[in-house]
Amino acid sequence: MDEAIDEEVPQSDLVHERLRESPIKRWILLDGNRFALATLLSVVVFSVCTGIGFAGYIPVTDPATATTLVGAIVGGTLPFITIVLAINQLVLSQEMGWPNDLQDRFEGMVSFRRQVETVTGSGISPASPADFLQVIVDAVVDRARAFRSTVDPNEDTRLVSLTENLVDAVESEGELVNDALEGADFGTFNALSSVLGHFNGAHLYAARTIRADHGDELSEEAHDALDDLIELLGHLAVARQTFKTLYMQHELAYLSKLLLYVGFPTLLGGGVFMMTYDRIIEAIAEPALVVVVGAAVTFVFLPFVVLLVYTLRIATITSRTADFGPFVPRVDLDE
């Protein structure tokens, strides 16, 4: 079920989530350190296991019960090898290519940068993703303000109202994005995160609607400013999708490596635990056995936790950048 929309936020400024969402929710889904989140989930797993154990629902003195539980989780870890291979194959399919394909890809990126440099007048555009986005966002805000300055307040009331709504939305989101980009000089994800949920296709739709419905009322200067704004919004959408692709490739490759790092020790540790638990029972008291079993279950559960926290962020990014170009899903633009 869709969440209720914040009445103070226009629907045209939304994609799938409110811009004023819970900071805790955004930290869990996007901005939070994945290692910190994995640690937090592991603590939850350990607390649940030890809580059930101390309540007497896990007969820790019965070696068959504990070893069966750990063995089942270890058995579920083995398919991770297939997952890692599938992830690597996906990443490699995007990276590999013949010279003509790679040359076309390179020329496409160079051509896009030149188009941005031409319309923004920025000379050589920055190589850093965050700085590159900063240039486009600043240019979008400048063109929106320039367009507003060319519209006569005494013109058609509908035109003035549409212009004010569009420029106010662009200025508001530009301020939010600029604040986020200040601390995102080097991280591709930080740069991508700053524009998630902002500058979606609704702005492009609004600008094109003004040009189509009120083009006869606009001066040549207003036409030029509006055309530049529409072009820049398109460039911003392409840049966001490009950085999303780069981030996904990096994140998937890193995830596959991390799963191997975590998966091998958990398989080994789970096997050692199952072979030695009979001796462990004889060596320590029952309360300590609860802690040992809880720690063992948490340890062998680590690959699932790692997969969860990284896949959660990847899926969230994918859903929040689904409005590529002029299409804006699940938004009532008529309002």
PyMOL commands that set and color helices and strands:
alter all, ss='L'
color gray80, all
select helices_A, chain A and resi 11-13+23-31+34-54+63-77+80-95+99-120+129-150+157-181+188-194+201-217+220-283+286-300+302-320
alter helices_A, ss='H'
color red, helices_A
deselect
rebuild
show_as cartoon
